[in-house]
Amino acid sequence: MSQQQPITTPLFSQHSRSWQQNRYVYPVISRRSKGLSIGVNLNPDRICNFDCVYCCVDRGQGKLRRENVDLKVLQDELDGMLATVASGDIWQTPPFDTTPQPLRRLNDVAFSGDGEPTASPALLASSELVANLLVKHRLDAKIVLITNATLLDRSSLQPVLAFLDDHNGEIWAKLDAGDEELYRQIVRTQIPLQRILENILLAGQARPIVIQSMFLKLNGAAPSAQQIDQYAARLRELVAAGCRLRLVQVYTIARPVHEAGLEPLPGEQLDTIVAQLHRDGIPAEAYYAPAKYAL
């Protein structure tokens, strides 16, 4: 088990992308950020090239149509949000007034929403906007790109990654399995696992990156020991090829999902995965399901 008792709060289960009248910007208290994360949703159209079983986005509501991001609206929303954070008013606003003291810190502004942010043509302009507003409000926070890694090899994305490198940016790339069968069960895409691994390697050779790995029970079954071994083997291969891993986030379900038959992986099993990675010399942390999690 973990060496210290993790901080927990019901707020970990509240990751709504809806905040007041905002279209793109929303605040959450995040387990993995260990504090306040300001989300920037560049995909309110809900279009994504993954269909993860654990995703909380309901893609069955109406026909999905690609929408252009209105940068002026995004700027106004983020400017107002960061002003609320800088003044401390966020901690007087429900439900954030119940945030435990150690979590009352701004960790990042994260591109994370209802789809894959690297597919948005507005990502570079949005990154520049975020960086400028953080400076305006004198806030020291990372800019996090949460991605499924499918498009990290695109030439059009390289200026975005270079900008983030120069502005306290960090890539959090998804890797939920080390074998093709489990990978397809979890993320439900036609994109092969090998492409994900190659793109993670490409990004990680250029700068340190974070790997985000979701583990859960599917129809009562946890990942097998063999599947965990294959997952660890893929990480070892990435490191051996020159991928610089800042951290591997080993986590499980924290909020209600739309799919039936899903359960959080118990903390003991998350700790076992982390211990295995530590034996391989890979930095890793576990993030547990909130105590009152309910399907």
Phi, psi and omega in degrees: 000170182292153182288332182227154181289122181289149174287135178225155180200146175303340180297337177298337180269358184249091180241042180296139175275003178262126177218112181052235181257013185291149176263324189240333193248134182210146178259144174219153167266118191249134174301312189283332174277345180058041180162209183278130173238128177265112181277143173238112185262101178274002183232053177295348175284353175070019180275129180212149178269004168246159175223061188300139182298330185267003183293139180269002179275128177270105181269007181266002184268093175077171180286134180274128179230135181297132179241142173279143179281131175273101187294330179292318177295316178301316180298314181296318181294314182290323177301314179294320180295313181292329175296320178295322178290313183298325180281343185087359182295337180302327183279356174257000186255123177300144358272006187285350176290349178262007183294129175303145186307316182297342181264002182275069180210143174276120179264318188199163162251120191242129170282099184202123183202229188264010179196195182272112186295332181289350176276351183275127176296345183270006188296316181295310180299323179292322178296318178297319179297315179299312182300316181294321182287328175296320177294315181304317184266007177055047180251130179263101182210153177283158167252115186253130174255108180266116192221152174273003172074002184292334188244010185295346179270354183293135179297326181292341181271343186297321175299327177295312181296321178296320178297316179296322177303325184271355186227046175057041180268160181212136177263128172248105186256137185279134170212099187262357181196161178248001177230151187298321184297308180293321178305312182289328176297321187275312187261344172049068180220161175271353179286124184290152178302324182301324178295320178299313181297318179295320180289323176297317178298315180301313181291320184284341174286336184270335181195159175295138180231166176252137173258133178247121186231117180266126176239139184205172171266129179246114185054043176085352185255126174276162174303139181287165177301323178295320180293322176293321177298319179293321176299312179297323179296321179296320179294319178298319179296320178299313180298317181298331181273000176105010177284128181264110182263114175288321183192148168249121179266112179259109188221175181220183184300136179238348184213163183302144180236168184273335183280144175275158174082017179251137177223151175296149173281132181301153181303323180300322181285325174298317180297325179295319178296315180299316180298322178296318179293321178299322178296333177273003180079019182257125179291131183208151176224151177257144178229119193265162172292139176303149186301326184259022180302135177224137177286000000 
